[in-house]
Amino acid sequence: SQEKSVVNKMQQKYWKTKQTLIKVTGKKEDEHVVASDADLDAKLELFHSIQRTCMELLKAIELYQKRICFLSQEENELGKFLRSQGSQDKTRAGKMMQATGKALCFSSQQRLALRAPLSRLHQEVETFRYRAISDTWLTVNRMEQYRTEYRGALLWMKDVSQELDPDLYKQMEKFRKVQAQVRHAKLNFDKLKTDVCQKVDLLGASRCNLLSHVLTTYQTTLLHFWEKTSHTMAAIHESFKGYQPYEFTMLK
């Protein structure tokens, strides 16, 4: 009995390994078996998409943060330059340069306010990736192990059934054992399959909630930035009304 158990385990391992090789080498599998997992595979595609796009979003936020700092720095430098040059020019042009310079310096400072909500977004997405995505990934991995086990058991049953003689008791007994193995593997796989589908659905919904919540703060900050800077620029534009533009003539 112990020997039979060992042999049974070895056979089980053999068919599981064979199924793993089929998957790794990309060999064609039974189309009906593959079709039965269509819903699951669609969920897995969604999961991998969430996984990939979260990484892309984190990289984009990091790049955006750098660009904001760079733009703010350049804007501030230009503002300081205009103020410096304007203070040396006693004409109306000098006043215009000073006013524009102040506006640019103000804009550069206000722009940095965007960094706080972006940092929060980065932090939230990173936490989401480390916790929610990692947890789902572990469940997906476990499910894939059970899927391999189940499909391996199906291969085993197919192999046994091909040489099955219903009149031979030993062969029937072996077939029933393999059949029981298939049922057991299917139960385990189905449970994990359901878990994965539910977790991926929850993951998608959680990400939507996360982004809509955190991006609201960013959107509000961005709106305030544009309101403040546009108000300042509009005020300067009004104060410049009536100023005569310079007319340049080229000497030939």
Secondary structure, 3 states (H helix, E strand, C coil): CHHHHHHHHHHHHHHHHHHHHHHHHCCCCCHHHHHHCHHHHHHHHHHHHHHHHHHHHHHHHHHHHHHHHHHHHHHHHHHHHHHHHHHHCCCHHHHHHHHHHHHHHHHHHHHHHHHHHHHHHHHHHHHHHHHHHHHHHHHHHHHHHHHHHHHHHHHHHHHHHHCCCCCCHHHHHHHHHHHHHHHHHHHHHHHHHHHHHHHHHHHHHHHHHHHHHHHHHHHHHHHHHHHHHHHHHHHHHHHCCCCCCCCCCCCC
